[in-house]
Amino acid sequence: MHPADNPLVSHPKKAGPLKIFWTRLRKISEPLVESAVALLPIVLVIAFFQLIVLRQSIPNLGQMLWGAVLVLLGLALFVRGLQMALFPIGEEMAYNFVRKGNLWWLLVFAFTLGFGTTVAEPALIAIAQEAARVAATGEVIENTAQAMDTYATGLRLTVALAVGIALVVGVFRILKGWPVQYLIIAGYFGVVVMTFFAPPEIIGIAYDSGGVTTSTVTVPLVAALGIGLAHTIHGRDPLIDGFGLIAFASLTPMIFVMAYGMLY
């Protein structure tokens, strides 16, 4: 007798269409719920100050609600995409490079990853264009489209170069097991020293460039690279050694942008 025809053999019950539907609906709704919980404090703060403190109605309420829905959907899809694609591919590539055993290819990959993701960073593109416009208005550069485009492009490439070098240093730190805090302290000491010599017009841009660099595109891949390396290399703790690459990525642009301002 075939096992499937034996009444004494228990078989797992197939899930019905309704159960499958609710299971899939729950998986789809989880990112939406998590994003809604994350956005709720912001909505409550804005509503409190607008309605209670300022005692004014919310302008264009329908448009703002529609925008909030779009933000909710975009944030949920973005977080889900990070979990499904960027984090796994970053960790997998780090594992493959370590298994290949070629240090130079790993460092080249770290540099190109940092450089490429930073050049494509939307926040950096926006801040570079705004910095060029303000510099032209303040007569730091010529008030022409070509001069502003050259200034913005140079600023973006400088920050991208800084992040690429930062990832090379960070990856080398993970391989060697150096404590991250000493390198970060030395880096910020360099930032403080350079602040006294950099032109005043570039200092604020340099400080902001470190923040806008570590944004939506750069952070997931950089974090995945560090965690993947720490998971792969024997004797490294992902919690201690895997993190810290983002700190390097936000530190080095300040140094490079101030040097860019001093040379420009």
Secondary structure, DSSP 8 states (H G I E B T S, - for coil): --GGG-TTS-------HHHHHHHHHHHHHHHHHHHHHHHHHHHHHHHHIIIIIS----TTHHHHHHHHHHHHHHHHHHHHHIIIIIHHHHHHHHHHHHHHT-HHHHHHHHHHHHHHHHHT-HHHHHHHHHHHHHHHHTTSS-SSHHHHHHHHHHHHHHHHHHHHHHHHHHHHHHHHT--HHHHHHHHHHHHHHHHTTS-HHHHHHHHHHHHHHSSTTHHHHHHHHHHHHHHHSTT--HHHHSS-HHHHHHHHHHHHHHHHHHH-
